[in-house]
Amino acid sequence: MALRTKPARVLVNLLALMGLIFRPVSAQALALPPSLPDLASFSKSVYDGQVGVLRGVYVQDVLAYPIVQQPSYNASFVSNTDGVVTEFTPATQTGNVGLLAHNTLAGKAFANLKLGQQATVIYGDGKTETFVVTKILRFAALSPYSVKSEFKNLDTNLTISATQLFSDVYNGPRHLTFQTCIAYNGNDSWGRLFIIAQPVR
């Protein structure tokens, strides 16, 4: 059944923010993979001819992952396949790119992303779009298992609502957002990590 009301859509988006919290691992930078393909080779490996459909994301010396899409009306779906990231449908609906991954799987590499690095997304027809990382945000969830949880920014100590957090990281002019979870001190749902990248002009 289609979600027809704004409250229902908001609830789905908040559930999606919660959807990555059930897999424990801290978002700490890990050793880089021993080898990755170059961008041209990776682009060929994910090519399937589909126009406008994201099929891969590449960051030199950090990650080269295929992308899968969420099923219709299931914005909490995140792939359980290692080395695969999931396109976040609500971000697409705002005109942006959201990429989700569990922090025990592909999301482990997100913690290795740094300011100034370029991330390239590849479409099924071979078209590419490149972004540069401009912001890294880390939040503690004050009520980790509640969709109404507030979030504390670990850099500024400011606390915001889940609705405001979603708006801050997924709304606005064209950009790419990587999202995974942060576990800390034995709490596997302790926080969230967002890496935001702006288009390269």
Backbone as JSON, one array per atom type, in Angstrom:
{
  "sequence": "MALRTKPARVLVNLLALMGLIFRPVSAQALALPPSLPDLASFSKSVYDGQVGVLRGVYVQDVLAYPIVQQPSYNASFVSNTDGVVTEFTPATQTGNVGLLAHNTLAGKAFANLKLGQQATVIYGDGKTETFVVTKILRFAALSPYSVKSEFKNLDTNLTISATQLFSDVYNGPRHLTFQTCIAYNGNDSWGRLFIIAQPVR",
  "N": [[0.84, -1.19, 0.0], [0.56, 2.19, -0.85], [2.21, 4.94, 0.77], [0.37, 7.53, 1.83], [0.17, 9.85, 3.32], [1.68, 12.77, 4.81], [2.58, 12.48, 7.56], [2.95, 9.69, 7.61], [5.0, 9.33, 5.73], [7.03, 10.75, 7.0], [7.37, 9.14, 9.27], [8.35, 6.8, 8.1], [10.81, 7.76, 7.15], [12.08, 8.38, 9.57], [12.17, 5.87, 10.72], [13.95, 4.74, 8.95], [16.29, 6.07, 9.67], [16.65, 4.8, 12.04], [17.11, 2.29, 11.16], [19.66, 1.22, 10.88], [20.74, 0.44, 13.26], [21.13, -1.97, 14.51], [23.4, -3.53, 14.33], [26.41, -4.35, 15.64], [29.37, -2.44, 15.82], [32.08, -0.27, 16.18], [32.4, 2.92, 14.63], [35.16, 3.19, 13.59], [38.15, 4.11, 11.94], [39.4, 1.78, 9.67], [41.88, -0.62, 8.54], [43.0, -0.06, 5.24], [41.71, -1.63, 2.27], [43.63, -4.21, 0.61], [43.88, -3.95, -2.16], [42.28, -2.21, -4.82], [40.1, -1.92, -7.67], [40.77, 0.26, -10.5], [38.97, 3.31, -11.35], [37.88, 3.18, -13.95], [37.87, 0.43, -14.54], [36.22, -0.52, -12.49], [33.84, 0.81, -13.11], [33.12, -0.45, -15.5], [32.56, -2.95, -14.49], [30.15, -2.67, -13.15], [28.39, -1.86, -15.02], [25.26, -1.92, -16.65], [23.61, -0.89, -18.49], [21.36, 0.55, -17.71], [19.71, 3.55, -17.61], [20.02, 6.33, -15.46], [19.98, 4.89, -13.11], [21.52, 4.17, -10.12], [24.5, 2.34, -9.79], [27.01, 1.91, -8.7], [29.59, 2.94, -6.37], [32.53, 4.8, -5.87], [35.59, 5.42, -4.29], [38.79, 6.46, -4.46], [41.31, 4.28, -3.38], [39.89, 3.67, -1.11], [37.17, 2.62, -1.26], [35.12, 0.54, -3.36], [32.18, -0.15, -4.35], [29.31, -1.99, -5.36], [25.93, -0.79, -5.88], [22.7, -1.29, -4.57], [19.12, -0.98, -4.89], [16.45, 0.11, -2.7], [13.59, -1.9, -1.87], [10.24, -1.14, -3.02], [8.54, 1.17, -0.96], [9.87, 0.45, 1.36], [11.74, 1.84, 3.23], [13.47, 1.25, 5.24], [15.08, -0.79, 4.54], [18.26, -2.27, 4.31], [20.99, -3.56, 2.66], [22.16, -6.83, 3.43], [24.38, -7.94, 2.41], [27.82, -8.29, 2.25], [30.11, -5.78, 1.17], [28.37, -4.35, -0.4], [26.35, -1.51, -0.99], [23.41, 0.42, -0.14], [20.99, 2.28, -1.87], [19.29, 5.06, -0.62], [15.99, 5.57, -0.68], [14.24, 7.78, 0.24], [16.09, 9.91, 0.2], [16.62, 10.14, -2.52], [14.16, 11.08, -3.34], [14.28, 13.68, -2.51], [15.96, 14.75, -4.29], [18.59, 14.13, -3.94], [21.49, 12.03, -3.17], [21.58, 9.22, -1.21], [23.44, 6.92, 0.6], [23.47, 3.87, 2.19], [24.8, 1.63, 4.65], [25.48, -1.24, 6.65], [27.43, -1.12, 9.61], [28.97, -3.29, 10.18], [29.5, -4.37, 7.81], [29.75, -3.21, 4.55], [29.7, -0.6, 5.47], [31.82, -0.25, 7.18], [33.94, 0.85, 5.81], [33.21, 3.47, 5.47], [34.08, 5.0, 7.58], [36.66, 5.56, 6.91], [36.63, 7.62, 5.16], [37.57, 10.92, 4.25], [37.77, 14.5, 4.7], [37.76, 16.4, 1.74], [38.26, 14.29, 0.01], [37.36, 12.65, -3.06], [34.32, 11.27, -4.21], [32.84, 9.06, -6.42], [29.88, 8.35, -8.1], [28.39, 5.8, -10.03], [26.36, 5.29, -12.81], [23.99, 3.0, -14.34], [24.25, 3.16, -17.09], [26.82, 3.88, -17.48], [27.37, 6.54, -17.05], [28.88, 9.0, -14.92], [29.08, 10.68, -11.73], [30.61, 13.04, -9.76], [31.6, 13.78, -6.44], [32.76, 15.82, -3.69], [34.02, 15.31, -0.45], [32.8, 17.23, 2.13], [31.89, 17.51, 4.68], [31.77, 15.92, 7.84], [29.79, 14.25, 10.04], [28.99, 13.33, 13.34], [26.86, 11.72, 15.55], [25.36, 11.13, 18.74], [22.81, 8.97, 19.72], [20.22, 9.77, 21.8], [18.09, 8.32, 22.72], [18.33, 5.43, 21.73], [16.68, 3.35, 20.62], [14.3, 4.45, 19.9], [12.09, 5.96, 17.57], [11.64, 8.55, 17.91], [13.85, 9.61, 19.0], [16.17, 12.04, 20.19], [19.18, 13.61, 18.95], [22.56, 14.04, 19.7], [25.01, 16.19, 18.66], [28.31, 15.35, 18.29], [30.43, 17.05, 17.97], [29.6, 19.7, 18.38], [27.96, 19.53, 20.57], [25.31, 20.2, 20.46], [21.82, 19.45, 20.57], [19.44, 17.82, 18.57], [16.28, 17.07, 16.95], [15.08, 13.91, 15.57], [13.73, 14.38, 13.21], [14.76, 16.88, 12.43], [17.42, 16.14, 12.08], [17.26, 14.35, 9.9], [16.42, 16.17, 7.95], [18.63, 17.9, 7.89], [20.72, 16.3, 6.87], [19.81, 15.13, 4.53], [18.11, 16.81, 3.03], [18.03, 19.81, 0.92], [20.32, 21.49, -1.44], [21.73, 19.66, -4.25], [23.51, 16.8, -3.25], [25.63, 14.23, -1.86], [25.16, 11.72, 0.56], [26.67, 9.6, 2.83], [25.71, 7.07, 5.07], [26.03, 5.39, 8.16], [26.23, 3.38, 11.18], [27.31, 4.07, 14.57], [28.9, 2.33, 17.07], [29.48, 2.14, 20.57], [31.26, 1.67, 23.58], [30.12, -0.81, 24.22], [27.5, -0.5, 23.43], [25.56, -1.15, 20.8], [23.98, 0.49, 19.29], [24.6, 3.12, 19.51], [25.18, 5.57, 18.12], [25.24, 7.71, 15.12], [26.82, 8.01, 11.94], [27.54, 10.35, 9.48], [28.61, 11.17, 6.27], [29.06, 13.82, 4.22], [28.95, 14.97, 0.92], [29.66, 17.29, -1.65], [28.7, 18.23, -5.01], [31.2, 18.1, -7.57], [32.13, 20.81, -9.37]],
  "CA": [[0.0, 0.0, 0.0], [1.35, 3.42, -0.92], [2.11, 5.84, 1.89], [-0.32, 8.66, 1.23], [0.15, 11.03, 4.17], [2.98, 13.29, 5.23], [3.05, 11.81, 8.78], [3.42, 8.34, 7.31], [6.3, 9.43, 5.08], [7.99, 11.15, 8.02], [7.65, 7.98, 10.1], [9.24, 5.91, 7.34], [12.15, 8.35, 7.13], [12.67, 8.23, 10.9], [12.5, 4.45, 10.87], [15.16, 4.49, 8.19], [17.41, 6.51, 10.5], [16.83, 3.78, 13.07], [17.26, 0.98, 10.55], [21.04, 0.76, 10.85], [21.28, 0.43, 14.61], [21.11, -3.28, 15.14], [24.6, -4.3, 14.0], [27.45, -3.71, 16.44], [30.78, -2.19, 15.53], [32.31, 1.16, 16.27], [32.78, 3.51, 13.35], [36.55, 3.59, 13.66], [38.84, 3.88, 10.68], [39.99, 0.45, 9.58], [42.93, -0.75, 7.56], [42.5, 0.02, 3.89], [41.79, -2.89, 1.55], [44.94, -4.37, -0.02], [43.88, -3.46, -3.54], [40.98, -1.89, -5.39], [40.2, -1.63, -9.1], [40.7, 1.68, -10.83], [37.6, 3.74, -11.6], [37.42, 2.7, -15.25], [37.59, -1.01, -14.44], [35.05, -0.7, -11.63], [32.66, 1.27, -13.85], [32.76, -1.52, -16.44], [32.04, -4.12, -13.75], [28.77, -2.44, -12.69], [27.6, -1.41, -16.18], [24.18, -2.8, -17.1], [22.84, -0.18, -19.51], [20.17, 1.22, -17.19], [19.89, 5.0, -17.49], [19.5, 6.96, -14.27], [19.95, 3.97, -11.97], [22.84, 4.07, -9.5], [24.98, 0.95, -9.75], [28.26, 1.75, -7.97], [30.22, 4.11, -5.76], [33.99, 4.58, -5.89], [36.5, 6.39, -3.69], [40.13, 5.91, -4.71], [42.06, 3.72, -2.26], [39.02, 3.5, 0.06], [36.06, 1.68, -1.49], [34.54, 0.34, -4.68], [31.05, -0.99, -3.97], [28.06, -1.9, -6.12], [24.78, -0.22, -5.2], [21.37, -1.86, -4.81], [18.03, -0.09, -4.52], [15.5, -0.38, -1.72], [12.27, -2.29, -2.4], [9.22, -0.1, -2.91], [7.91, 1.42, 0.32], [10.62, -0.16, 2.46], [12.88, 2.74, 3.39], [14.36, 0.76, 6.3], [15.89, -1.89, 4.01], [19.69, -2.09, 4.07], [21.52, -4.85, 2.22], [22.96, -7.64, 4.35], [25.48, -8.51, 1.65], [29.06, -7.54, 2.46], [30.64, -5.16, -0.04], [27.27, -3.77, -1.17], [25.67, -0.42, -0.3], [22.0, 0.55, -0.51], [20.52, 3.64, -2.15], [18.22, 5.45, 0.3], [14.93, 6.13, -1.51], [13.81, 9.13, 0.63], [17.06, 10.9, -0.27], [16.36, 10.3, -3.95], [12.95, 11.88, -3.49], [14.64, 15.08, -2.27], [16.89, 15.15, -5.34], [19.95, 13.86, -3.5], [21.93, 10.64, -3.14], [21.87, 8.69, 0.11], [23.99, 5.56, 0.54], [23.42, 3.24, 3.51], [25.47, 0.34, 4.82], [25.7, -1.66, 8.02], [28.82, -0.87, 10.0], [29.72, -4.56, 10.21], [29.7, -4.79, 6.43], [30.37, -2.17, 3.73], [29.78, 0.65, 6.21], [33.11, -0.13, 7.86], [34.83, 1.71, 5.02], [32.78, 4.87, 5.52], [34.89, 5.69, 8.59], [37.94, 5.92, 6.31], [36.46, 8.78, 4.29], [38.15, 12.13, 4.83], [37.47, 15.76, 4.04], [38.51, 16.66, 0.52], [38.29, 13.14, -0.89], [36.32, 12.61, -4.07], [33.52, 10.05, -4.32], [32.18, 9.02, -7.73], [28.81, 7.37, -8.26], [28.32, 5.31, -11.41], [25.02, 4.88, -13.22], [23.98, 1.77, -15.12], [24.66, 3.41, -18.48], [28.22, 4.29, -17.49], [27.53, 7.94, -16.64], [29.41, 9.17, -13.58], [28.88, 11.96, -11.06], [31.66, 13.1, -8.74], [31.35, 14.65, -5.29], [33.9, 15.97, -2.79], [33.59, 15.28, 0.94], [32.91, 18.56, 2.74], [31.42, 17.54, 6.07], [31.64, 14.64, 8.53], [28.97, 14.49, 11.22], [28.83, 12.2, 14.24], [25.81, 11.99, 16.53], [24.94, 10.13, 19.71], [21.36, 8.87, 19.85], [19.92, 9.84, 23.22], [17.18, 7.19, 22.96], [18.71, 4.73, 20.5], [15.69, 2.46, 20.04], [13.07, 5.19, 19.66], [12.09, 6.75, 16.34], [11.54, 9.95, 18.32], [15.08, 9.96, 19.69], [16.96, 13.21, 19.85], [20.55, 13.28, 18.62], [23.55, 15.01, 20.16], [26.16, 16.36, 17.78], [29.5, 15.1, 19.1], [31.38, 18.15, 17.81], [29.06, 20.96, 18.91], [27.15, 19.22, 21.75], [23.92, 20.61, 20.26], [20.88, 18.34, 20.45], [18.38, 18.08, 17.6], [15.31, 15.99, 16.79], [15.31, 13.02, 14.44], [13.21, 15.06, 12.01], [15.74, 17.89, 12.03], [18.62, 15.45, 11.6], [16.98, 13.89, 8.55], [16.41, 17.34, 7.08], [19.99, 18.45, 7.77], [21.65, 15.47, 6.11], [19.25, 14.65, 3.26], [17.46, 17.86, 2.26], [18.92, 20.86, 0.44], [20.86, 21.36, -2.8], [22.27, 18.36, -4.66], [24.67, 16.31, -2.53], [25.72, 12.8, -1.56], [25.33, 11.43, 1.98], [26.92, 8.24, 3.3], [25.23, 6.89, 6.44], [26.17, 4.12, 8.86], [26.05, 3.54, 12.62], [28.46, 4.1, 15.48], [28.73, 1.63, 18.34], [30.44, 2.67, 21.55], [31.17, 1.23, 24.96], [29.23, -1.95, 24.31], [26.16, -0.17, 22.94], [25.65, -1.28, 19.35], [23.12, 1.47, 18.62], [24.94, 4.34, 20.22], [25.19, 6.81, 17.34], [25.17, 7.7, 13.66], [27.89, 8.68, 11.21], [27.15, 10.86, 8.17], [29.64, 11.84, 5.48], [28.34, 14.59, 3.21], [29.83, 15.38, -0.18], [29.04, 18.21, -2.6], [29.1, 17.97, -6.41], [32.38, 18.75, -8.13], [31.68, 21.65, -10.48]],
  "C": [[0.88, 1.24, 0.0], [1.15, 4.24, 0.34], [1.57, 7.16, 1.38], [-0.24, 9.94, 2.06], [1.54, 11.46, 4.55], [3.45, 12.65, 6.52], [3.6, 10.42, 8.52], [4.79, 8.38, 6.66], [7.38, 9.82, 6.09], [8.36, 9.97, 8.89], [8.58, 7.02, 9.4], [10.66, 6.45, 7.34], [12.83, 8.2, 8.48], [13.03, 6.79, 11.17], [13.77, 4.1, 10.11], [16.39, 4.95, 8.96], [17.71, 5.5, 11.58], [17.3, 2.47, 12.48], [18.65, 0.42, 10.55], [21.59, 0.48, 12.23], [21.47, -0.94, 15.21], [22.31, -4.16, 14.8], [25.79, -3.65, 14.67], [28.8, -3.61, 15.75], [30.98, -0.69, 15.64], [32.76, 1.67, 14.91], [34.19, 4.08, 13.46], [37.22, 3.28, 12.33], [39.57, 2.55, 10.73], [41.11, 0.45, 8.55], [42.34, -0.73, 6.16], [42.61, -1.34, 3.22], [43.11, -2.99, 0.8], [44.99, -3.84, -1.44], [42.45, -3.22, -3.98], [41.16, -1.68, -6.88], [40.28, -0.12, -9.32], [39.26, 2.02, -11.22], [37.06, 3.18, -12.91], [37.04, 1.23, -15.19], [36.35, -1.26, -13.59], [33.78, -0.3, -12.36], [32.18, 0.2, -14.83], [32.11, -2.69, -15.71], [30.6, -3.93, -13.3], [27.86, -1.96, -13.83], [26.51, -2.42, -16.51], [23.25, -2.1, -18.09], [21.65, 0.61, -19.01], [20.46, 2.71, -16.94], [19.28, 5.49, -16.18], [19.42, 6.09, -13.04], [21.36, 3.84, -11.4], [23.25, 2.61, -9.38], [26.3, 0.8, -9.0], [28.73, 3.06, -7.38], [31.7, 3.79, -5.57], [34.7, 5.74, -5.21], [37.9, 5.8, -3.78], [40.81, 5.5, -3.41], [41.22, 3.49, -1.0], [37.94, 2.46, -0.18], [35.67, 1.65, -2.95], [33.41, -0.66, -4.51], [29.92, -0.87, -4.99], [26.94, -1.37, -5.24], [23.53, -1.0, -5.57], [20.32, -0.86, -4.34], [17.13, -0.73, -3.47], [14.22, -0.85, -2.41], [11.27, -1.15, -2.21], [8.64, -0.05, -1.51], [8.57, 0.68, 1.47], [11.9, 0.63, 2.67], [13.8, 2.32, 4.51], [15.26, -0.37, 5.8], [17.33, -1.45, 3.81], [20.26, -3.47, 3.74], [22.35, -5.53, 3.3], [24.13, -8.32, 3.65], [26.73, -7.66, 1.85], [29.55, -6.99, 1.12], [29.57, -4.57, -0.94], [26.66, -2.64, -0.35], [24.27, -0.25, -0.89], [21.66, 2.02, -0.77], [19.28, 3.93, -1.31], [17.14, 6.2, -0.48], [14.48, 7.52, -1.07], [14.79, 10.22, 0.24], [16.87, 11.18, -1.75], [15.17, 11.21, -4.19], [13.2, 13.36, -3.19], [15.62, 15.6, -3.32], [18.34, 14.91, -5.0], [20.27, 12.38, -3.55], [22.23, 10.26, -1.71], [22.33, 7.25, -0.01], [24.11, 5.02, 1.95], [24.22, 1.95, 3.51], [25.61, 0.05, 6.3], [27.17, -1.5, 8.38], [29.61, -2.15, 10.26], [30.06, -5.04, 8.81], [30.35, -3.64, 5.65], [30.55, -0.86, 4.47], [31.08, 0.83, 6.98], [34.03, 0.85, 7.13], [34.44, 3.17, 5.1], [33.64, 5.66, 6.51], [36.26, 6.09, 8.06], [37.84, 7.14, 5.39], [36.93, 10.04, 5.0], [37.73, 13.37, 4.04], [38.36, 15.96, 2.82], [38.6, 15.49, -0.44], [37.13, 13.2, -1.87], [35.65, 11.24, -4.1], [32.76, 10.11, -5.64], [31.09, 7.96, -7.71], [28.68, 7.05, -9.75], [26.91, 4.83, -11.69], [25.12, 3.67, -14.15], [24.41, 1.94, -16.56], [26.09, 3.88, -18.6], [28.45, 5.74, -17.13], [28.05, 8.0, -15.21], [29.1, 10.57, -13.05], [29.83, 11.98, -9.86], [31.34, 14.16, -7.69], [32.64, 14.76, -4.47], [33.39, 16.06, -1.36], [33.86, 16.63, 1.59], [32.53, 18.57, 4.21], [31.32, 16.11, 6.6], [30.93, 14.91, 9.85], [28.83, 13.2, 12.03], [27.83, 12.59, 15.33], [25.66, 10.82, 17.49], [23.42, 10.15, 19.76], [21.01, 8.82, 21.34], [18.92, 8.77, 23.65], [17.29, 6.26, 21.76], [17.62, 3.9, 19.84], [14.36, 3.14, 19.78], [13.17, 6.0, 18.38], [11.96, 8.24, 16.66], [12.8, 10.42, 19.06], [15.62, 11.31, 19.24], [18.41, 12.78, 19.66], [21.48, 14.4, 19.05], [24.74, 15.03, 19.23], [27.43, 16.28, 18.62], [30.55, 16.19, 18.97], [30.9, 19.43, 18.47], [28.31, 20.79, 20.22], [25.71, 19.71, 21.63], [23.05, 19.38, 20.05], [19.76, 18.73, 19.5], [17.46, 16.87, 17.52], [15.69, 15.1, 15.62], [14.83, 13.65, 13.14], [14.2, 16.09, 11.5], [17.01, 17.25, 11.48], [18.41, 14.97, 10.17], [17.04, 15.06, 7.57], [17.82, 17.87, 6.84], [20.87, 17.63, 6.84], [21.12, 15.03, 4.75], [18.53, 15.71, 2.44], [18.5, 18.86, 1.75], [19.41, 20.62, -0.97], [21.54, 20.0, -3.01], [23.51, 17.99, -3.87], [24.56, 14.81, -2.33], [25.94, 12.63, -0.06], [25.57, 9.94, 2.18], [26.41, 8.15, 4.74], [25.51, 5.48, 6.94], [26.01, 4.4, 10.36], [27.38, 3.57, 13.36], [28.07, 3.28, 16.71], [29.82, 2.09, 19.29], [30.18, 2.07, 22.92], [30.15, 0.12, 25.16], [27.82, -1.71, 23.83], [26.19, -0.16, 21.42], [24.79, -0.27, 18.6], [23.37, 2.87, 19.15], [24.81, 5.61, 19.4], [25.09, 6.6, 15.85], [26.35, 8.49, 13.08], [27.36, 9.08, 9.84], [28.36, 11.53, 7.51], [28.94, 12.51, 4.31], [29.32, 15.13, 2.18], [29.04, 16.22, -1.18], [29.52, 17.92, -4.02], [30.37, 18.73, -6.79], [31.92, 19.52, -9.37], [32.75, 21.76, -11.56]]
}
